[in-house]
Amino acid sequence: MKKCVFLLGWVVCLTTGFGFDLARDGAPQAVIWLREGANPAEERAAAELAKYVKQMSGADLAVNRGATVAAGQNAIVIGLQEKHPEIRRLLDAGGISGGAFKEADGDAFLVKTSRDGKRLVLSSRMDRGVLYAVYHLLEKHFGVGFFWEGDRAPARKSLALGRVDEREVSRFRIRQYPQECTYAYTCRLWTLPDWEKEIDWMLKRKLNTLLISADLGQNCDCLLAHPRDIAQKARNLGLEVCLFVPPWDYLAESEKTVGGRELRTVPAQQGGDPVVRLLHPDDPLFKERLSNVIRSYVQACGTGLVYKLHPYGELMIRLPEQEERDIWTAYARVVTECVRQTDPTGRIYIYGWSFMFFNCKWRKTDAHAFLDGFSSSSVTVGDAWAEKYPLFNTLDWFWSKEWLYGVIYLFGGDDSMRGDLRNLARQMTETAGDARAAHCVGVDLNPEITHYNPVGFHLLTSLAWNPKDVAFDQWLADYVKHRYGEASFARASEAMRLVADAVYSGIDGSEAFYQHRPMPVPEGVYLTPIAKSCWMSGGLLELRKALEILLSMQAEQKDNPCYERDVVDVTRQYLTELYNRYFMQAQTSIWRKDPAALQTARARMDRILDQVLDLLKAYPPYQVRTLLAGVGDGKRKHPYAYYEKMAKDSMLTYASKEWLLDYASKDMYELVRDYYRPRMDVYWNAAGKVVQTKAKFKEDAFLADFRKVEKDWLDKPLAPVPPAEGKMVMSVASGILRNLKQERLDDWVDSLTRTPLKDVVNVGEDTDMAGVVWSEEFDDVQRWKRTFYEGGSLTASQGVASIAPAEKTGVCFFATVGLPIEKTPALAFRSRRKPAADPGHERTAVTEPFVLWVAWEDQNGKAWRSRLWSESCNGEWKTVTLDLRRILSVLSPPKTVKEVWIENMANAQTEWDWIRLGTRKSNNPQK
């Protein structure tokens, strides 16, 4: 990435004699020059430059609107290159280099000083590009940082530039944000001023397309800001608008006929919801209703819009495959006709999520035929989750259709710190530079929630402009400098590097176990992610050191909201990792029937949860009352209680839907106090009975107690948040670290081994097994026995095993090992999703996961069965090597490996090349 320059411009002035002064000793040295009749975007650009210059230096830059400026006057010329006469004159006369922009350059921009040193030109051929030029100047040359939490403008009395000759062109024509789930889980209760702030942030980060979710008519239900008003605000400043077309084809139970004609319908189902009826694309009412939706959009926002369609989304169509394929073909044809007739200059955006997970009937040939059903000149395809499950390889780079590289990044509405940032930068750079990606015209930042993981989203916006300009280490240094300034740069850089090592690489930061229904049973616990908190420290060493460094900067950062946010997030993640470690101790004590150990674990976990609540109480952004702040004026469509219950349910817990329960999970004060903690009390009561009475765990009664807590959460009004007694976040975080030390809740952290990730879990590389004592090469599968499932098959051919489940259930087989752990400290395997027999007929969906289990015995003779590895797989062979001894020791030191189990979920067909047990070359000694 091009290095961020703060004082460099002034140094250049002194050493070369060339300088363009904006301000000197707090006095203005230039005027801002707008053309007569400047549009709103140009006026805003001038106002923004004047605002930040004033904030930094105290100098008031005058704005001149006219054909000339005073002779000899330095002028900052802001505007559209084709309309501002001075910019045209400089281009025509060679006063600035680089030439004019062409239409294909889109929203590219110039930041250039003129040859005579009297003009600083900030220009583009598009409205938003003029704003980009101003923000680029402020960020790159004067150190202004633009963040969700607030802008950071460093104080300096003088602002000067050396010679500047920059022409910035984005690699991607479309840079879109966010997605419809963001509206459901984050933005549903935003007011129009909230959206104005978000649009402002988008422009500062050079995003250019805002997705708007909801009907632009009157059916906005819970949205506080009308989508029409959001769209108008965005378009007035030059942003494009992509309108998510909400389901228009659902039929009410009473809709059987229209005009005496029986409607053609499609039965479909999502998850555990009832089957619904949809209009068939070939029914005339389908096109009529869609045309009415698009017509309402055109009336509200004008023509030339982008319409995001989610063809059947997460619905499973309950029809034979051939009938379903006919429906997809009809869908593409009718939607194209409808958009052409209603908005001839409009475009269709087909979201690729439909191909990926839920509708497992899609094949490669089906996707090709479906996309060919749209006019190639009017359709763009979204590779929905390209950073994790890319479709572009499977679908031949979308057969020359225009497509967007989608990044979900925050999937599942979860707030834990996550994302392998360095790898993300590498992936996007490689893809953007691949010749086969010539039709990749954009990036779709489509998180399910937003305003979490600010470092990750700052990186994404940089990558969305031009990945090749992003060298991660330099980018991270620039991010820290803009966020913290020069005074704290060295310490903040070290803290952020430690945080990146802990949770933004390899394995993500953990989600707190209290955020999901905790079960006092050993089956199903996925040990490998937990192992990092035991053997790799779970980032605990790094997080604590980072927090100590951050807290040492309180004096100089006390008024920095970005600093406050980082302290909260790092503290929260540290407490989560500690809590999860003690939770595993609690689980082990339950399974060992050890009531004293259970009480010790509970005391520790309760104390940590107290500290989580203390932290959240001091930070209003992480409180439900703040989420509901916009509905407190009594002027809303519904009463306050309606919005509160909606927020508690579909924005935070889905407590009313068993099959979606805890889909999202967040640390918010009232949520932890009134929902997570009472459910933990249910867990402790059940665990105590199991341990003390030796009774068998009764899941039905246990779940009934959970459901009572969840119902109370929905039905009872939220109690107020008690005052934080004037404590600032920094003092609370300092107190937490001090209390942890005094109460010896984290004194063991220093003894953890800082083990590289690949020494615990090595994915994607060839195994480094040094000695193999048990091996399955799958020449035949005679020693593998069926477990509890009926149906399904395990066959072998030419050294490759194929495992196929029954149609509606999984399948599981096991092989006996019976070897001591000393001989088998590592397990490795090579597998993939089974490819289709006929080329082109492979499924586009990511398969349901397979699961690898081991049955084993610990040093005390107790038998266990534990889940080691679980993933949804693609069609490429992948090798995984696991440090078996370290991972199993999360529960109890292992003695013997008894069996290896392979389980495939429904719809998953996998192939296995081999499974091996033995030792590894790179195994580090255990501490």
Sequence and secondary structure as in RCSB ss.txt:
>XXXX:A:sequence
MKKCVFLLGWVVCLTTGFGFDLARDGAPQAVIWLREGANPAEERAAAELAKYVKQMSGADLAVNRGATVAAGQNA
IVIGLQEKHPEIRRLLDAGGISGGAFKEADGDAFLVKTSRDGKRLVLSSRMDRGVLYAVYHLLEKHFGVGFFWEG
DRAPARKSLALGRVDEREVSRFRIRQYPQECTYAYTCRLWTLPDWEKEIDWMLKRKLNTLLISADLGQNCDCLLA
HPRDIAQKARNLGLEVCLFVPPWDYLAESEKTVGGRELRTVPAQQGGDPVVRLLHPDDPLFKERLSNVIRSYVQA
CGTGLVYKLHPYGELMIRLPEQEERDIWTAYARVVTECVRQTDPTGRIYIYGWSFMFFNCKWRKTDAHAFLDGFS
SSSVTVGDAWAEKYPLFNTLDWFWSKEWLYGVIYLFGGDDSMRGDLRNLARQMTETAGDARAAHCVGVDLNPEIT
HYNPVGFHLLTSLAWNPKDVAFDQWLADYVKHRYGEASFARASEAMRLVADAVYSGIDGSEAFYQHRPMPVPEGV
YLTPIAKSCWMSGGLLELRKALEILLSMQAEQKDNPCYERDVVDVTRQYLTELYNRYFMQAQTSIWRKDPAALQT
ARARMDRILDQVLDLLKAYPPYQVRTLLAGVGDGKRKHPYAYYEKMAKDSMLTYASKEWLLDYASKDMYELVRDY
YRPRMDVYWNAAGKVVQTKAKFKEDAFLADFRKVEKDWLDKPLAPVPPAEGKMVMSVASGILRNLKQERLDDWVD
SLTRTPLKDVVNVGEDTDMAGVVWSEEFDDVQRWKRTFYEGGSLTASQGVASIAPAEKTGVCFFATVGLPIEKTP
ALAFRSRRKPAADPGHERTAVTEPFVLWVAWEDQNGKAWRSRLWSESCNGEWKTVTLDLRRILSVLSPPKTVKEV
WIENMANAQTEWDWIRLGTRKSNNPQK
>XXXX:A:secstr
     SSHHHHHHHHHS  EEEEETTEE  EEEE TT  HHHHHHHHHHHHHHHHHH     EEESS   TT  E
EEEEETTT HHHHHHHHHTSSSS    GGGTT EEEEE TTSSEEEEEESSHHHHHHHHHHIIIIIH  B  TT 
 B    S EEE   EEEE  S SEEEE  HHHIIIIITT  HHHHHHHHHHHHHTT  EEEEES SSS  TT SS
 HHHHHHHHHHTT EEEEE     B  TT SEETTEE  EEEEE TTS  EEEE TTSHHHHHHHHHHHHHHHHH
H SS EEEE TTTT EE S HHHHHHHHHHHHHHHHHHHHHH TT EEEEETHHHHSS TT BHHHHHHHHHTS 
TTTEEEEETTTTTS STTTTGGGGG EEEEEE  SGGGB S    HHHHHHHHHHHHH GGGTTEEEEEE  SS 
SS HHHHHHHHHHHH GGG  HHHHHHHHHHHHHTTTTHHHHHHHHHHHHHHHSSSS     GGGS   S STT 
BHHHHHTTTTSGGGHHHHHHHHHHHHTTHHHHTT HHHHHHHHHHHHHHHHHHHHHHHHHHHHHHHTT HHHHHH
HHHHHHHHHHHHHHHHHT GGGSHHHHTGGGTTS SSS HHHHHHHIIIIITT TT GGGTTSSB   HHHIIII
IHHHHHHHHHHHHHHHHH     HHHHHHHHHHHHHHHHHS        TT  HHHHHHHHHHHHHHTTSSTTGG
GS    GGGTEEESS   EEEEEEEE  S  TT EE S  S EEEEETTEEEEE  SSS EEEEEEEEEETTT S
EEEEEEEE   SSTT SBSS    EEEEEEEEETTS EEEEEEEEE   SS EEEEEEHHHHHTTTS EEEEEEE
EEEE TT  EEEEEEEEEEETT     
